[in-house]
Amino acid sequence: VHGRWTKGVECIDDQVVIDQTHTVSFSDNPTPGETDWAAFGCDIVLECTGKFKTPETIQPYFDQGIKKVIVAAPVKEGALNIVYGVNDDLYDPAQHDLLTAASCTTNCLAPVVKVIHENLGIVHGSITTIHDVTNTQTIVDSPHKDLRRARSCLQSLIPTSTGSATAITMIYPELAGKLNGIAVRVPLLNASLTDCVFEVAQDTDAQTVNRLIRDASETYLAGILGYEERPLVSADYLNDSRSSIIDAGSTMVIDKRQVKVLAWYDNEWGYVCRMVDLAAKVAQSMPSHSTSGA
């Protein structure tokens, strides 16, 4: 999907060697507690398996001497929920050892909510994310407790759940019970689209909404939120490092109070870039300024 990597990679014993210069230690164990993290000199772990998403299952990392764990998935409790560029200022190295970088869709939605809510006031709203297939879906019809998820991801548009809208309330508690959403999985490999509809507290118009977003994309959300006036499509956002890019030509305002915006995002690369940003922020806050990890 993202093309071939330009670096040379080879495996030598228990190490991955990149361009014959950079060495990355490698281990293969089913649970975190079975790896001798101290032997690798790790301070920070990026937990990207998708399997360990509770404080209990993550605790073995800390038992092995890891200082900080950043989870690449939502964690329901016990972790600081960070959407980088929106609320990463909440991170306190003295208090927060377990962090979650939320989900790719929450990272897309949060910058949009920040601009709209802090300037116009969101009364309530709903979102629909038109999301690419993921590796949790089935290629051909097969048994599944969710009958829609049992269907082939290659042949259908599949409505399913998303917690991205409700996760926003961890950043804006005053919106609890006022935002919700749904996902529609589509047979594409990458680059997704979130359709956001908000009822706002102040009269506005499409030009004002676009101006607010454009200004944010050029200042306090630069590199996080994008603004695009060209008539682009999903394929044009492959490898885009921004969390969210507003499709300016699609912005609508109905009866002065209902705002509709479309936000593109590379649900893989954009999210990975935010994970790296967050890991760098955490590393810089540590006494040794170590950037080691796993």
Secondary structure, 3 states (H helix, E strand, C coil): CCCCCCCCEEEECCEEEECCCEEEECCCCCCHHHCCHHHHCCCEEEECCCCCCCHHHHHHHHHCCCCEEEECCCCCCCCEECCCCCCHHHCCCCCCCEEECCCHHHHHHHHHHHHHHHHHCEEEEEEEEEEECCCCCCCCCCCCCCCCCCCCCCCCCEEEECCHHHHHHHCCHHHCCCEEEEEEEECCCCCEEEEEEEEECCCCCHHHHHHHHHHHHHCCCCCCEEEECCCCCHHHHCCCCCCEEEEHHHCEEECCCEEEEEEEECCCHHHHHHHHHHHHHHHHHCCCCCCCEC
